[in-house]
Amino acid sequence: MLDLRYHVASLSAVFLALIVGILVGVGISGRGFVDKSERRNFENRIAVLQSRVDQVTAQKALLAQQNLAEHSFVQSAYPALMRDRLAGKRIALIVVGSAGATLADVRQAINDAGGTVPLYRVITLPVAPVAVRRALRARPGFQTLDAVGHELAQEWVSRGLTPIADAVSPLLVEEQRGPGGVPVDAAIVLGKLPLDVPSASFVRGLLNGLAVAGVPNVTAERTDTVQSQVAGWGQAMSTVDDIDTPSGKLALALLVGGAPRGHYGVKPTAEALLPRIESAP
């Protein structure tokens, strides 16, 4: 289907051409510079342009009707496609710094699909490297922020004890709900990639830790995000760039549910609008 914006632009161009043609034709003929045959040529051109305007206007009206029909279809199909898609799935939700309205969209997607969030963490930025190293001075294997981030990810989403998380969470986590050391089925990471070196090193380790945990890892953003982050996040995990839309929420649920890794949405970085849709369990 042709893009509605293309037709609007075409319509504007046709109107502009029509106006220019009329002004030029009338202006020249009014000065006596053209004969009757040339005037007929101008009139014929105007008639052709008017016909094009009528065609594009009709196409625009048809596209508007198609968009309305597709919107109604999506709104009707969304509940059926999402129902129980994540039933029984336990999802870790990790926010790097802040996520704004994206967090609410992600929570809605999880709720609509029947999933739960047993672990929620908001990471404080910027990371304070000196304080973190001091807290772990008795553990020489964790003196780099990359190693700390990697271990935190492992402790948060896998079964076992959480000694590193217990030691550094007061320094690195500003909000948390749910215990670590309990297995989850997937992890969603939201926020912006930090620019300062210590924080970037920590987040890089965190993403690497999630990658080797053996569970789906996804990030998401809204279509109106001013500075898209999916290109940066996408090196380590699946991405959804239109989480504020029904298709974006469905894409997130499909990825969390185990769809093949990929980048989905409407922005240039996306590979497709949606992953392959399988029947819900």
GILIN-V740192 format. One record per residue. N is the residue number from 1. RES is the residue in one letter. SS is DSSP state (helix for helix, strand for strand, loop for the rest). D_LAST is the distance of its C-alpha to the last C-alpha in whole Angstrom. Layout:
BEGIN
n-><N;N>
res-><RES;RES>
ss-><SS;SS>
d_last-><D_LAST;D_LAST>
END
This chain:
BEGIN
n-><1;2;3;4;5;6;7;8;9;10;11;12;13;14;15;16;17;18;19;20;21;22;23;24;25;26;27;28;29;30;31;32;33;34;35;36;37;38;39;40;41;42;43;44;45;46;47;48;49;50;51;52;53;54;55;56;57;58;59;60;61;62;63;64;65;66;67;68;69;70;71;72;73;74;75;76;77;78;79;80;81;82;83;84;85;86;87;88;89;90;91;92;93;94;95;96;97;98;99;100;101;102;103;104;105;106;107;108;109;110;111;112;113;114;115;116;117;118;119;120;121;122;123;124;125;126;127;128;129;130;131;132;133;134;135;136;137;138;139;140;141;142;143;144;145;146;147;148;149;150;151;152;153;154;155;156;157;158;159;160;161;162;163;164;165;166;167;168;169;170;171;172;173;174;175;176;177;178;179;180;181;182;183;184;185;186;187;188;189;190;191;192;193;194;195;196;197;198;199;200;201;202;203;204;205;206;207;208;209;210;211;212;213;214;215;216;217;218;219;220;221;222;223;224;225;226;227;228;229;230;231;232;233;234;235;236;237;238;239;240;241;242;243;244;245;246;247;248;249;250;251;252;253;254;255;256;257;258;259;260;261;262;263;264;265;266;267;268;269;270;271;272;273;274;275;276;277;278;279;280;281>
res-><M;L;D;L;R;Y;H;V;A;S;L;S;A;V;F;L;A;L;I;V;G;I;L;V;G;V;G;I;S;G;R;G;F;V;D;K;S;E;R;R;N;F;E;N;R;I;A;V;L;Q;S;R;V;D;Q;V;T;A;Q;K;A;L;L;A;Q;Q;N;L;A;E;H;S;F;V;Q;S;A;Y;P;A;L;M;R;D;R;L;A;G;K;R;I;A;L;I;V;V;G;S;A;G;A;T;L;A;D;V;R;Q;A;I;N;D;A;G;G;T;V;P;L;Y;R;V;I;T;L;P;V;A;P;V;A;V;R;R;A;L;R;A;R;P;G;F;Q;T;L;D;A;V;G;H;E;L;A;Q;E;W;V;S;R;G;L;T;P;I;A;D;A;V;S;P;L;L;V;E;E;Q;R;G;P;G;G;V;P;V;D;A;A;I;V;L;G;K;L;P;L;D;V;P;S;A;S;F;V;R;G;L;L;N;G;L;A;V;A;G;V;P;N;V;T;A;E;R;T;D;T;V;Q;S;Q;V;A;G;W;G;Q;A;M;S;T;V;D;D;I;D;T;P;S;G;K;L;A;L;A;L;L;V;G;G;A;P;R;G;H;Y;G;V;K;P;T;A;E;A;L;L;P;R;I;E;S;A;P>
ss-><loop;loop;loop;helix;helix;helix;helix;helix;helix;helix;helix;helix;helix;helix;helix;helix;helix;helix;helix;helix;helix;helix;helix;helix;helix;helix;helix;helix;helix;helix;loop;loop;loop;loop;loop;helix;helix;helix;helix;helix;helix;helix;helix;helix;helix;helix;helix;helix;helix;helix;helix;helix;helix;helix;helix;helix;helix;helix;helix;helix;helix;helix;helix;helix;helix;helix;helix;helix;helix;helix;helix;helix;helix;helix;helix;helix;helix;helix;helix;helix;helix;helix;loop;loop;loop;loop;loop;loop;loop;strand;strand;strand;strand;strand;strand;strand;loop;loop;loop;loop;helix;helix;helix;helix;helix;helix;helix;helix;helix;helix;helix;helix;loop;loop;loop;strand;strand;strand;strand;strand;strand;strand;strand;loop;loop;loop;loop;loop;helix;helix;helix;helix;helix;helix;helix;loop;loop;loop;loop;helix;helix;helix;loop;loop;helix;helix;helix;helix;helix;helix;helix;helix;helix;helix;helix;helix;helix;loop;loop;loop;loop;loop;helix;helix;helix;helix;helix;helix;helix;helix;helix;helix;strand;strand;strand;strand;strand;loop;loop;loop;loop;loop;loop;loop;loop;strand;strand;strand;strand;strand;strand;loop;loop;loop;loop;loop;helix;helix;helix;helix;helix;helix;helix;helix;helix;helix;helix;helix;helix;helix;helix;loop;loop;loop;loop;strand;strand;strand;strand;strand;loop;loop;loop;loop;loop;loop;loop;loop;loop;helix;helix;helix;helix;loop;loop;loop;loop;strand;strand;strand;loop;loop;loop;loop;loop;helix;helix;helix;helix;helix;helix;helix;helix;helix;helix;helix;loop;loop;loop;loop;loop;loop;strand;strand;loop;loop;loop;loop;loop;loop;loop;strand;loop;loop;loop;loop;loop;loop;loop;loop;loop>
d_last-><32;35;35;37;39;40;42;43;45;46;47;49;51;52;53;55;56;58;59;61;62;64;65;67;68;70;71;73;74;75;78;79;77;75;77;75;73;72;71;69;67;66;65;63;61;61;59;57;56;55;53;51;51;50;47;45;46;44;41;41;40;38;36;36;34;32;31;31;28;26;26;25;22;21;21;20;17;16;15;12;11;11;10;7;6;8;8;10;11;15;17;21;23;26;29;32;34;33;30;32;29;27;26;25;23;21;20;20;17;15;16;15;11;11;13;16;19;21;23;25;29;31;33;37;39;41;41;44;45;48;46;43;45;48;45;44;47;47;44;46;43;41;44;42;40;38;37;37;34;32;33;31;28;28;29;26;23;24;25;29;32;33;36;36;34;36;40;39;36;39;40;37;35;36;33;30;28;26;27;27;27;23;21;18;15;17;20;21;25;27;30;33;34;38;41;43;43;42;39;38;39;37;34;34;34;31;29;30;29;25;25;26;24;21;18;17;20;20;23;24;27;28;29;32;33;36;36;33;32;29;31;32;29;28;30;27;24;22;23;22;25;25;23;25;23;20;19;20;18;15;16;16;13;12;14;14;10;12;13;17;19;21;23;22;24;27;30;32;30;27;26;23;22;18;16;15;12;9;6;4;0>
END
